[in-house]
């Protein structure tokens, strides 16, 4: 199996491929956003898991803000790589 494609999500039907890191970040933003309005994404989901995975601290609103900032920074880095 090709290591370059091991961590790429997407299919050949037009969806954009993404790395596992990007996928985890986007899904975590979705899940924390749901949690902020009082909805648990699933019965096993815990905010502590997100904190541990990303190495961040704070309450649910602060974590959502930090994750969104991470996403913006990641997008900036991708643009810079594409320009080079």
MARFI-677940 format. One record per atom (N, C-alpha, C): residue number from 1; residue in one letter; x, y, z. Coordinates in pm, 1 decimal, padded with zeros to 6 digits. Layout:
<pts>
PT  NUM  a  X  Y  Z
...
</pts>
This chain:
<pts>
PT  1  x  00084.7  -00118.8  00000.0
PT  1  x  00000.0  00000.0  00000.0
PT  1  x  00088.8  00124.5  00000.0
PT  2  x  00052.1  00221.1  -00077.2
PT  2  x  00128.2  00344.2  -00090.3
PT  2  x  00109.7  00431.0  00034.3
PT  3  x  00219.7  00466.5  00101.4
PT  3  x  00210.6  00545.8  00224.2
PT  3  x  00156.1  00685.2  00198.6
PT  4  x  00176.7  00739.8  00082.7
PT  4  x  00126.8  00873.7  00052.7
PT  4  x  -00025.6  00875.9  00050.2
PT  5  x  -00086.6  00766.0  00011.5
PT  5  x  -00232.3  00760.5  00002.9
PT  5  x  -00296.6  00698.0  00126.4
PT  6  x  -00218.2  00648.6  00219.3
PT  6  x  -00272.1  00582.1  00336.8
PT  6  x  -00358.5  00674.6  00419.5
PT  7  x  -00321.2  00798.3  00433.9
PT  7  x  -00391.1  00891.1  00521.1
PT  7  x  -00471.0  00995.1  00443.2
PT  8  x  -00514.4  00960.7  00325.2
PT  8  x  -00592.9  01052.7  00243.6
PT  8  x  -00736.9  01003.0  00238.4
PT  9  x  -00830.5  01092.1  00271.8
PT  9  x  -00972.0  01058.5  00262.2
PT  9  x  -01029.0  01122.5  00137.9
PT  10  x  -01128.7  01062.7  00082.4
PT  10  x  -01191.2  01112.5  -00039.2
PT  10  x  -01208.0  00996.6  -00135.5
PT  11  x  -01281.4  01019.3  -00242.5
PT  11  x  -01299.0  00913.9  -00340.5
PT  11  x  -01275.3  00968.5  -00480.0
PT  12  x  -01295.5  00884.2  -00579.0
PT  12  x  -01268.6  00923.5  -00717.0
PT  12  x  -01391.1  00983.9  -00783.9
PT  13  x  -01496.7  01010.3  -00708.1
PT  13  x  -01619.8  01065.4  -00764.9
PT  13  x  -01630.2  01215.7  -00748.4
PT  14  x  -01520.0  01283.5  -00725.6
PT  14  x  -01522.7  01428.6  -00721.4
PT  14  x  -01506.2  01489.2  -00584.0
PT  15  x  -01507.5  01408.5  -00478.5
PT  15  x  -01486.5  01469.1  -00347.2
PT  15  x  -01338.9  01500.7  -00330.5
PT  16  x  -01312.0  01605.7  -00256.2
PT  16  x  -01173.0  01648.6  -00239.0
PT  16  x  -01102.0  01559.6  -00139.2
PT  17  x  -00983.4  01511.9  -00172.1
PT  17  x  -00907.9  01432.4  -00075.3
PT  17  x  -00858.4  01521.3  00038.9
PT  18  x  -00848.1  01463.8  00157.1
PT  18  x  -00799.3  01538.7  00272.1
PT  18  x  -00718.4  01446.4  00360.3
PT  19  x  -00626.7  01503.2  00433.8
PT  19  x  -00544.3  01423.1  00523.9
PT  19  x  -00623.0  01386.8  00648.9
PT  20  x  -00574.0  01289.5  00722.8
PT  20  x  -00639.1  01248.5  00846.2
PT  20  x  -00641.5  01363.2  00946.7
PT  21  x  -00535.2  01441.6  00951.1
PT  21  x  -00529.3  01554.7  01045.0
PT  21  x  -00639.1  01656.0  01013.7
PT  22  x  -00657.7  01688.1  00886.1
PT  22  x  -00760.9  01783.5  00846.6
PT  22  x  -00899.8  01727.9  00878.6
PT  23  x  -00921.0  01600.9  00848.3
PT  23  x  -01048.7  01536.0  00876.5
PT  23  x  -01080.4  01543.0  01025.7
PT  24  x  -00983.5  01506.0  01110.8
PT  24  x  -01004.8  01507.7  01255.2
PT  24  x  -01035.3  01647.9  01305.9
PT  25  x  -00968.7  01746.6  01250.8
PT  25  x  -00991.4  01884.6  01292.6
PT  25  x  -01132.2  01930.4  01254.8
PT  26  x  -01173.2  01905.7  01132.8
PT  26  x  -01304.7  01949.1  01086.3
PT  26  x  -01415.6  01877.8  01163.6
PT  27  x  -01401.0  01748.3  01184.2
PT  27  x  -01502.6  01672.7  01257.3
PT  27  x  -01506.9  01716.2  01403.6
PT  28  x  -01391.2  01747.2  01460.7
PT  28  x  -01387.7  01794.1  01599.6
PT  28  x  -01455.4  01930.0  01613.9
PT  29  x  -01437.1  02018.1  01516.3
PT  29  x  -01505.2  02147.9  01519.0
PT  29  x  -01656.5  02125.9  01513.2
PT  30  x  -01699.7  02036.0  01427.5
PT  30  x  -01842.6  02004.8  01419.5
PT  30  x  -01895.1  01951.7  01553.4
PT  31  x  -01822.4  01856.8  01611.6
PT  31  x  -01866.8  01793.5  01735.9
PT  31  x  -01868.4  01890.7  01853.5
PT  32  x  -01764.7  01973.5  01866.2
PT  32  x  -01760.1  02070.3  01976.4
PT  32  x  -01868.5  02175.8  01956.2
PT  33  x  -01896.0  02212.8  01831.2
PT  33  x  -02004.0  02306.0  01803.8
PT  33  x  -02139.0  02251.4  01848.9
PT  34  x  -02162.4  02124.5  01823.0
PT  34  x  -02285.0  02061.0  01871.4
PT  34  x  -02289.1  02058.8  02023.5
PT  35  x  -02176.3  02026.8  02083.4
PT  35  x  -02168.1  02018.7  02229.1
PT  35  x  -02193.9  02154.9  02293.6
PT  36  x  -02151.4  02261.0  02227.9
PT  36  x  -02171.9  02396.4  02280.8
PT  36  x  -02319.7  02433.2  02289.9
PT  37  x  -02401.9  02375.0  02204.4
PT  37  x  -02545.1  02404.2  02208.9
PT  37  x  -02622.7  02296.2  02283.6
PT  38  x  -02550.7  02203.3  02347.8
PT  38  x  -02615.9  02105.2  02433.3
PT  38  x  -02644.0  01970.3  02370.4
PT  39  x  -02585.5  01943.2  02255.1
PT  39  x  -02606.6  01815.0  02187.7
PT  39  x  -02478.0  01733.9  02195.0
PT  40  x  -02487.2  01612.3  02245.9
PT  40  x  -02371.4  01523.0  02247.9
PT  40  x  -02365.1  01451.2  02113.4
PT  41  x  -02252.6  01457.2  02040.9
PT  41  x  -02242.0  01394.9  01908.7
PT  41  x  -02272.5  01244.8  01909.1
PT  42  x  -02229.7  01174.0  02012.5
PT  42  x  -02267.3  01034.8  02033.0
PT  42  x  -02248.3  01001.8  02180.3
PT  43  x  -02295.9  00888.5  02222.6
PT  43  x  -02296.5  00861.8  02366.5
PT  43  x  -02158.6  00839.3  02425.6
PT  44  x  -02058.9  00810.8  02342.9
PT  44  x  -01923.0  00788.2  02393.0
PT  44  x  -01833.7  00910.9  02378.5
PT  45  x  -01884.2  01015.9  02316.4
PT  45  x  -01803.7  01134.7  02290.1
PT  45  x  -01780.6  01212.4  02418.5
PT  46  x  -01655.2  01254.4  02439.9
PT  46  x  -01619.7  01335.5  02555.5
PT  46  x  -01531.5  01450.8  02510.1
PT  47  x  -01553.0  01567.6  02569.6
PT  47  x  -01471.1  01684.5  02539.0
PT  47  x  -01325.4  01659.2  02577.0
PT  48  x  -01304.7  01579.9  02678.8
PT  48  x  -01169.9  01545.2  02724.1
PT  48  x  -01088.5  01478.7  02612.5
PT  49  x  -01153.3  01398.3  02529.1
PT  49  x  -01083.2  01332.1  02418.8
PT  49  x  -01029.7  01434.8  02318.9
PT  50  x  -01108.3  01536.5  02291.5
PT  50  x  -01065.3  01642.9  02199.7
PT  50  x  -00949.5  01720.2  02261.7
PT  51  x  -00961.6  01751.5  02390.1
PT  51  x  -00854.8  01824.8  02459.6
PT  51  x  -00724.2  01747.4  02455.8
PT  52  x  -00731.6  01618.2  02484.0
PT  52  x  -00611.4  01535.6  02484.3
PT  52  x  -00551.0  01521.7  02345.1
PT  53  x  -00635.0  01502.0  02243.3
PT  53  x  -00586.9  01481.9  02106.7
PT  53  x  -00514.0  01604.7  02053.9
PT  54  x  -00573.3  01722.1  02076.0
PT  54  x  -00514.8  01844.9  02022.2
PT  54  x  -00423.3  01916.4  02121.1
PT  55  x  -00419.9  01872.2  02245.1
PT  55  x  -00333.1  01934.1  02344.5
PT  55  x  -00374.9  02074.5  02382.5
PT  56  x  -00505.8  02096.1  02395.7
PT  56  x  -00556.0  02228.6  02430.6
PT  56  x  -00633.0  02221.1  02561.8
PT  57  x  -00648.5  02336.9  02624.6
PT  57  x  -00716.5  02344.9  02753.2
PT  57  x  -00824.4  02451.2  02746.7
PT  58  x  -00919.8  02440.9  02839.2
PT  58  x  -01024.1  02542.1  02848.7
PT  58  x  -01161.4  02480.2  02846.2
PT  59  x  -01261.4  02567.1  02847.6
PT  59  x  -01400.2  02525.1  02840.7
PT  59  x  -01442.3  02501.1  02696.9
PT  60  x  -01566.3  02460.6  02678.4
PT  60  x  -01613.7  02422.9  02545.9
PT  60  x  -01608.6  02537.8  02445.1
PT  61  x  -01642.8  02658.5  02486.9
PT  61  x  -01639.6  02771.8  02393.6
PT  61  x  -01496.8  02809.7  02355.8
PT  62  x  -01407.4  02806.9  02453.2
PT  62  x  -01266.8  02839.0  02427.0
PT  62  x  -01203.3  02733.9  02335.5
PT  63  x  -01238.7  02608.2  02356.8
PT  63  x  -01183.8  02501.5  02272.7
PT  63  x  -01233.0  02516.4  02129.2
PT  64  x  -01360.6  02548.5  02112.1
PT  64  x  -01414.4  02568.6  01976.9
PT  64  x  -01339.8  02681.3  01906.3
PT  65  x  -01314.4  02789.8  01976.1
PT  65  x  -01239.5  02902.4  01918.7
PT  65  x  -01098.6  02860.2  01879.4
PT  66  x  -01032.1  02784.9  01966.2
PT  66  x  -00895.8  02740.0  01937.8
PT  66  x  -00891.9  02645.1  01817.6
PT  67  x  -00990.9  02557.3  01807.3
PT  67  x  -00995.3  02465.8  01692.9
PT  67  x  -01019.5  02541.4  01563.1
PT  68  x  -01105.7  02641.4  01567.0
PT  68  x  -01130.8  02721.7  01446.9
PT  68  x  -01006.3  02798.9  01405.3
PT  69  x  -00930.2  02847.4  01502.2
PT  69  x  -00803.6  02915.0  01470.9
PT  69  x  -00703.6  02817.6  01409.3
PT  70  x  -00700.3  02695.1  01460.2
PT  70  x  -00612.8  02592.3  01402.1
PT  70  x  -00649.5  02565.8  01256.7
PT  71  x  -00779.5  02560.5  01229.3
PT  71  x  -00825.1  02535.9  01092.4
PT  71  x  -00783.6  02650.1  01000.2
PT  72  x  -00799.0  02772.9  01044.0
PT  72  x  -00758.3  02887.2  00962.1
PT  72  x  -00608.3  02885.1  00935.3
PT  73  x  -00530.0  02852.9  01036.7
PT  73  x  -00384.8  02844.9  01020.1
PT  73  x  -00347.6  02732.7  00922.6
PT  74  x  -00415.1  02621.3  00932.9
PT  74  x  -00390.4  02507.9  00843.5
PT  74  x  -00421.8  02546.6  00698.6
PT  75  x  -00532.4  02617.3  00679.0
PT  75  x  -00569.4  02660.5  00544.0
PT  75  x  -00467.6  02758.6  00487.4
PT  76  x  -00415.3  02848.8  00572.3
PT  76  x  -00311.5  02942.3  00527.5
PT  76  x  -00187.4  02867.9  00482.2
PT  77  x  -00147.2  02767.7  00558.5
PT  77  x  -00029.5  02689.5  00523.3
PT  77  x  -00049.7  02614.8  00392.4
PT  78  x  -00168.9  02562.1  00369.7
PT  78  x  -00196.8  02492.9  00243.7
PT  78  x  -00188.5  02587.8  00125.4
PT  79  x  -00240.0  02711.3  00141.7
PT  79  x  -00232.8  02810.6  00034.0
PT  79  x  -00087.7  02845.7  00002.2
PT  80  x  -00006.5  02862.2  00107.9
PT  80  x  00133.7  02895.1  00087.8
PT  80  x  00207.0  02782.9  00015.3
PT  81  x  00174.6  02659.8  00047.4
PT  81  x  00238.2  02545.8  -00019.3
PT  81  x  00198.8  02540.0  -00166.3
PT  82  x  00074.7  02572.1  -00196.4
PT  82  x  00028.4  02567.8  -00334.9
PT  82  x  00089.2  02680.0  -00417.7
PT  83  x  00120.1  02792.8  -00354.1
PT  83  x  00178.8  02905.5  -00426.3
PT  83  x  00326.1  02879.5  -00459.5
PT  84  x  00391.3  02796.9  -00379.8
PT  84  x  00534.0  02768.8  -00403.5
PT  84  x  00555.3  02670.2  -00513.5
</pts>
